[in-house]
Amino acid sequence: MTDYCVTLESAWVIKDVKSLDDAIGIAISEAGKRLNPSAKFVEVEAGSIQCPFCEEDLNCALVVANTALVGLTLEMKVFNAESTEHATRIAKSVIGRALGTVPLKVTDVQES
């Protein structure tokens, strides 16, 4: 059995927000509250994407009409998994149970 580091991407919607920085802070805070205490070992960060033209990292967030969509990166270490698929199922189950209806997508699975 092997240990894995599973990275998931999540979309978080926030209403009545004034700025992009506020939206990112609120999204990270709300995700942290939902993950605590049952999954407090999950690391939550603001997501980023690369600009297709200059290849610089950009925030993965958008604010329109005081409503924001923030992309979050959730990272979890899974111990004693049988395979990458097994580690993925464990991570999605643990994080999905804590976050409820928030959409999740696996972006990376690494042996650790």
N, C-alpha and C positions, 0 to 999 in steps of 0.2 A: 504494500500500500504506500502511496506517495502523497506528499503535501502539495497543494496547488494554491496559486494566487489568482482569484477570479475577479475580473473587472466587468462591471455592468454599467450601462448607460440608462439614464432615466430622464423623463420629461416632467417638469414641474410647472404648474400654472399658478400664478399669483395675481389676484385682483387688487385694484386700488393701490397701485404702486406709482411712485413719483419718478424714480430714476432707475437706471440699469444696475448701479451698485446696490441700491436698496433691494431690488428684486433678487439679486444673487445672494445677498446676506439673508434675506427672509427664506429663500428656498433651502439653503444649507441649514438654517436654524430649524425649520419645520421638519425637514428630513431627519435631522439629529434627534428631535423630540420623539418622532414616531419610532425610531430605531432604538431608543433608550427605554427600558433597560434590557429588553429581550435580545437585541442585536447591537449592543453598544460597541462591539469590536469591529464594526464596519466603518471604514474611513469614507467620509463624504467630502467631495471637492467640486468646485465649479468645473463644468466641462469646457473643453476648448476644441476648436477646429482650425485647420490650416487654410490660410488664404490661397486659392488656386493660382493667383498671379505672383504674389511676393513670397509665398510660403511662410509668412509670419503667423504666429498663433493668435487667434481671436477668441473673445469670449463667446460661449455658446448660449447666448441669451438675446431676447428680442422684446422690446416694449412697444406696444401699440395701444392707443386709447386707454392708457393707465392699466393695461393688463399685460402681464409678462409671461413668456414661455422661457424657462431656464433649463438648460441641459446640465444634469449632474452626473458625476462619475462616482460610482460606489465600488469600493475595493474590499474584498473579503478573503481571508486566508482560510482554506478548507484543509483540514488534517485527515490523513488516512483514507483518501478516496481511491477507488479502484481504477478510475480512468478520468480523462478530461471531461467526458460526458457526465460521469457520476458527480464530479466536483461542480460542474455547471448546474446540475439538478439540485444539489444541496444548497448552493448559493442562492439560486432563484427562489427556492422554497423558503429559506430563512428570511431573506430580504423581502420577498413578496408578501409573506405573512405579516411582517411588520408594517409595510407601506400600504397594504391594501390594494386599491385599484390603480395605483401608479404604474404606467407602462415601463417594462424593463427589457433591455436587449443586451446580450452578452457581447462584449467587444474584444476581450482578450482572456486567455487562460494560459498561465505559465507554471511550470514545475518550480517548486521552491525548496 
